[in-house]
Amino acid sequence: MARLLSYGVCNAFLVDVWTASSHRRRGIGSELVKRLLEQVAGQYVGLQTDDAQQFYASLGFRPQPESWSRVVGRWVDNDTATAASTHS
Ligand SMILES: CC(C)(COP(=O)(O)OP(=O)(O)OC[C@H]1O[C@@H](n2cnc3c(N)ncnc32)[C@H](O)[C@@H]1OP(=O)(O)O)[C@@H](O)C(=O)NCCC(=O)NCCS
């Protein structure tokens, strides 16, 4: 699976790129990302990765010298999601 978030103008963000362990190194991840990138010609595409640098480099991505981020509260401790699932 792979998702690309974009508001359709100039910025997009690639998230949740994942190939089943049993099917890795067969070009599946690359094909998913390439198909998504075709949808956002002309846009800046950002991503965050801890350990898939070689994969993204093979697709033409390069490190961004300065990137800022923050976690709101504790990471993956989302009271809103918990409340939504409790009340749905
Ligand atoms: C990263 C991931 C999506 C790659 O998917 P994939 O389908 O195996 O990728 P591809 O077969 O298209 O790989 C394309 C190229 O990327 C590079 N690459 C992919 N996995 C790599 C690895 N583990 N180590 C080094 N290079 C790797 C190689 O250059 C590869 O080409 P090659 O196989 O001809 O050498 C997959 O390993 C995965 O799901 N990992 C766990 C989730 C994850 O880390 N996602 C990224 C979060 S940001």
The ligand as an ORCA input file, in Angstrom:
! r2SCAN-3c Opt
* xyz 0 1
  C      10.630      0.077      1.828
  C       9.667     -0.893      1.123
  C       8.303     -0.213      0.894
  C      10.274     -1.259     -0.263
  O       9.313     -2.022     -0.971
  P       9.759     -3.055     -2.098
  O       8.519     -3.477     -2.829
  O      10.588     -4.149     -1.522
  O      10.685     -2.125     -3.001
  P      11.253     -2.390     -4.468
  O      11.321     -3.855     -4.774
  O      10.486     -1.551     -5.420
  O      12.735     -1.820     -4.308
  C      13.267     -0.877     -5.241
  C      14.698     -0.561     -4.872
  O      14.749      0.078     -3.584
  C      15.926     -0.330     -2.889
  N      15.565     -1.102     -1.719
  C      14.338     -1.610     -1.391
  N      14.378     -2.232     -0.191
  C      15.654     -2.108      0.246
  C      16.338     -2.568      1.415
  N      15.699     -3.242      2.404
  N      17.650     -2.282      1.542
  C      18.305     -1.613      0.584
  N      17.711     -1.161     -0.575
  C      16.410     -1.413     -0.730
  C      16.707     -1.207     -3.871
  O      17.547     -0.343     -4.631
  C      15.598     -1.761     -4.744
  O      16.042     -2.167     -6.005
  P      16.680     -3.652     -6.205
  O      15.778     -4.637     -5.517
  O      16.717     -3.801     -7.697
  O      18.036     -3.588     -5.563
  C       9.496     -2.226      1.910
  O      10.777     -2.713      2.258
  C       8.667     -2.075      3.160
  O       7.452     -2.208      3.108
  N       9.321     -1.829      4.296
  C       8.619     -1.687      5.594
  C       7.806     -0.400      5.619
  C       8.676      0.799      5.361
  O       9.799      0.923      5.874
  N       8.112      1.713      4.534
  C       8.733      2.977      4.275
  C       8.299      3.921      5.357
  S       8.847      5.536      5.061
*
